[in-house]
Amino acid sequence: MTEQIDDLDPGSFIAEANEWLQDNVPQRWRENRGALAETEAVAIRREWDRQLFRAGYAGLSLPSEFGGQGLGLAEEVAFSELAARAQAPDGLARIGRILTAPTLIVHGTANQQDRFLRPILEGEEIWCQGFSEPGAGSDLASVSCRAEKVAGGYEITGRKIWTSFATYADRCLLLARSSADAPRYRNLSMFLLDMKQPGISISPIRQISGGTHFAEVHFDHVFVSDDDLVAGEGDGWKVAMTVLTNERGGVEAASRYVEIRADMDLLLESCGDNSRLADRLADLDRRTDLVRWQIAKAVTLETDESAFVNATSVLKVLWSELWQEITELGLRTSTPKHRDHWRFQYLENRSCTIFSGTSEIQRNIISERVLGLPK
Ligand SMILES: Cc1cc2nc3c(=O)[nH]c(=O)nc-3n(C[C@H](O)[C@H](O)[C@H](O)COP(=O)(O)OP(=O)(O)OC[C@H]3O[C@@H](n4cnc5c(N)ncnc54)[C@H](O)[C@@H]3O)c2cc1C
């Protein structure tokens, strides 16, 4: 990936994408993103999704028969890295694009693919992911939000928490318990729930960094039709595993890598001549490179599913813990010039060892599934 991104051969995908990003990332976002009012930031992020679609950069690695660009994961990862370097906005359609779309391609009916894929890629329908609950975060099999069978569909009653983008979402990829007595892992179902209907109440939750990116959501007898059940009743666990594999994959890591590298470079610039920190800085710098190499390795394994999952399993722990160490050192050694930056980064990325699977859970996965250690 390193070589690919830096090789800007005229006419290549990388060169064209880079040029497009340089010309199209909104100046106002690039220069003021930390200071924008939430409504303006949301408007820019929504429009960014539409711009990506119009320019042919939405769904790069999705097959063309589903409205994607039919390219590979390498292009998707490369674009993600270029976009982060160009300080492009993070569109609001990301859950739809990264989680819902690939999941529907694997498990959805032709009707669901027809109905949902295009509006996701166009940036016209925003999705949220309703998995976590107060009593079911790491242990998703304990989801207790109920889906009761009624004529023509199901009625959803229960509570979800930490639901990113819930305030703006048109649809929710919702995991609910559809059977009280089926065995564990066979009692859950996945739904494509319409968020704009009565019975749904959304309470935003403020984060330590000041933002309100997520919310608590209550469902009170909310209808979802049979047509919006993914795979079959009781297949929710299987579908959720597809979602989580995409959530922890290389595309997410590539965009994080750029921010981590920028923070690492800032740290080297401000403390590089401090001999007491030399070993520590060298260690952090080497590990930043390691994240990039691991992403590049994962991309080469795209066609070997189990090797790919193994390679991406370690990525989440690698980048999230490294970034926390970098921002902690940045905050500890910061001068007034960069104090606001380090304070924000430090607070904001407290959450990255929690979302998409905590570090402890990721370590369990690495030890049991990748290394085959006994439970
Ligand atoms: C910024 C952010 C955005 C999020 N967005 C979403 C979203 O859009 N949709 C959504 O559904 N969820 C979302 N989440 C929720 C996230 O997926 C959960 O917070 C996460 O899975 C952990 O669940 P929990 O908070 O219930 O912690 P718990 O599962 O209660 O864990 C508490 C602690 O116990 C440890 N632990 C638990 N089980 C084990 C075990 N078996 N072995 C070792 N240690 C264990 C955990 O590592 C953790 O340290 C988001 C979270 C954050 C922070």
The ligand as an SDF file (V2000), in Angstrom:
LIG
                    3D

 53 58  0  0  0  0  0  0  0  0999 V2000
  -17.6020    5.8740   20.4070 C   0  0  0  0  0  0  0  0  0  0  0  0
  -18.4420    4.6240   20.4240 C   0  0  0  0  0  0  0  0  0  0  0  0
  -19.3350    4.3780   19.3910 C   0  0  0  0  0  0  0  0  0  0  0  0
  -20.1370    3.2400   19.4220 C   0  0  0  0  0  0  0  0  0  0  0  0
  -21.0460    3.0510   18.4130 N   0  0  0  0  0  0  0  0  0  0  0  0
  -21.8690    1.9690   18.4530 C   0  0  0  0  0  0  0  0  0  0  0  0
  -22.8900    1.7800   17.4630 C   0  0  0  0  0  0  0  0  0  0  0  0
  -23.0350    2.5910   16.5290 O   0  0  0  0  0  0  0  0  0  0  0  0
  -23.7050    0.7210   17.5690 N   0  0  0  0  0  0  0  0  0  0  0  0
  -23.5810   -0.2000   18.5590 C   0  0  0  0  0  0  0  0  0  0  0  0
  -24.3360   -1.1600   18.5750 O   0  0  0  0  0  0  0  0  0  0  0  0
  -22.6370   -0.0480   19.5350 N   0  0  0  0  0  0  0  0  0  0  0  0
  -21.7880    1.0130   19.5020 C   0  0  0  0  0  0  0  0  0  0  0  0
  -20.8330    1.1820   20.4830 N   0  0  0  0  0  0  0  0  0  0  0  0
  -20.8010    0.2450   21.6070 C   0  0  0  0  0  0  0  0  0  0  0  0
  -19.6090   -0.6810   21.6080 C   0  0  0  0  0  0  0  0  0  0  0  0
  -19.7440   -1.6670   20.6030 O   0  0  0  0  0  0  0  0  0  0  0  0
  -19.5570   -1.3050   23.0220 C   0  0  0  0  0  0  0  0  0  0  0  0
  -19.2710   -0.2590   23.9350 O   0  0  0  0  0  0  0  0  0  0  0  0
  -18.5150   -2.3800   23.1390 C   0  0  0  0  0  0  0  0  0  0  0  0
  -18.8590   -3.5050   22.3640 O   0  0  0  0  0  0  0  0  0  0  0  0
  -18.3080   -2.8370   24.6010 C   0  0  0  0  0  0  0  0  0  0  0  0
  -19.5220   -3.1460   25.1940 O   0  0  0  0  0  0  0  0  0  0  0  0
  -19.9470   -2.5060   26.6070 P   0  0  0  0  0  0  0  0  0  0  0  0
  -19.7300   -1.0290   26.5330 O   0  0  0  0  0  0  0  0  0  0  0  0
  -21.2930   -3.0080   26.9320 O   0  0  0  0  0  0  0  0  0  0  0  0
  -18.8770   -3.0610   27.6570 O   0  0  0  0  0  0  0  0  0  0  0  0
  -18.9360   -4.5210   28.3740 P   0  0  0  0  0  0  0  0  0  0  0  0
  -19.1950   -5.5640   27.3550 O   0  0  0  0  0  0  0  0  0  0  0  0
  -19.8460   -4.4290   29.5470 O   0  0  0  0  0  0  0  0  0  0  0  0
  -17.4450   -4.6280   28.8760 O   0  0  0  0  0  0  0  0  0  0  0  0
  -16.9640   -3.9440   30.0440 C   0  0  0  0  0  0  0  0  0  0  0  0
  -15.4900   -4.3310   30.2350 C   0  0  0  0  0  0  0  0  0  0  0  0
  -15.3890   -5.7540   30.4520 O   0  0  0  0  0  0  0  0  0  0  0  0
  -14.5060   -6.3430   29.5040 C   0  0  0  0  0  0  0  0  0  0  0  0
  -15.0080   -7.6590   29.0870 N   0  0  0  0  0  0  0  0  0  0  0  0
  -16.2820   -7.9800   28.7640 C   0  0  0  0  0  0  0  0  0  0  0  0
  -16.3640   -9.2780   28.4200 N   0  0  0  0  0  0  0  0  0  0  0  0
  -15.1130   -9.7930   28.5150 C   0  0  0  0  0  0  0  0  0  0  0  0
  -14.5410  -11.0820   28.2740 C   0  0  0  0  0  0  0  0  0  0  0  0
  -15.2860  -12.1010   27.8290 N   0  0  0  0  0  0  0  0  0  0  0  0
  -13.1990  -11.2380   28.4540 N   0  0  0  0  0  0  0  0  0  0  0  0
  -12.4400  -10.1930   28.8860 C   0  0  0  0  0  0  0  0  0  0  0  0
  -12.9270   -8.9500   29.1360 N   0  0  0  0  0  0  0  0  0  0  0  0
  -14.2370   -8.7540   28.9610 C   0  0  0  0  0  0  0  0  0  0  0  0
  -14.5410   -5.3840   28.3050 C   0  0  0  0  0  0  0  0  0  0  0  0
  -13.3590   -5.4850   27.5360 O   0  0  0  0  0  0  0  0  0  0  0  0
  -14.6500   -4.0220   29.0050 C   0  0  0  0  0  0  0  0  0  0  0  0
  -13.3750   -3.5790   29.4280 O   0  0  0  0  0  0  0  0  0  0  0  0
  -20.0210    2.3090   20.4790 C   0  0  0  0  0  0  0  0  0  0  0  0
  -19.1060    2.5510   21.5240 C   0  0  0  0  0  0  0  0  0  0  0  0
  -18.3350    3.6870   21.5080 C   0  0  0  0  0  0  0  0  0  0  0  0
  -17.3670    3.9220   22.6430 C   0  0  0  0  0  0  0  0  0  0  0  0
  1  2  1  0
  2  3  1  0
  2 52  2  0
  3  4  2  0
  4  5  1  0
  4 50  1  0
  5  6  2  0
  6  7  1  0
  6 13  1  0
  7  8  2  0
  7  9  1  0
  9 10  1  0
 10 11  2  0
 10 12  1  0
 12 13  2  0
 13 14  1  0
 14 15  1  0
 14 50  1  0
 15 16  1  0
 16 17  1  0
 16 18  1  0
 18 19  1  0
 18 20  1  0
 20 21  1  0
 20 22  1  0
 22 23  1  0
 23 24  1  0
 24 25  2  0
 24 26  1  0
 24 27  1  0
 27 28  1  0
 28 29  2  0
 28 30  1  0
 28 31  1  0
 31 32  1  0
 32 33  1  0
 33 34  1  0
 33 48  1  0
 34 35  1  0
 35 36  1  0
 35 46  1  0
 36 37  1  0
 36 45  1  0
 37 38  2  0
 38 39  1  0
 39 40  1  0
 39 45  2  0
 40 41  1  0
 40 42  2  0
 42 43  1  0
 43 44  2  0
 44 45  1  0
 46 47  1  0
 46 48  1  0
 48 49  1  0
 50 51  2  0
 51 52  1  0
 52 53  1  0
M  END
$$$$
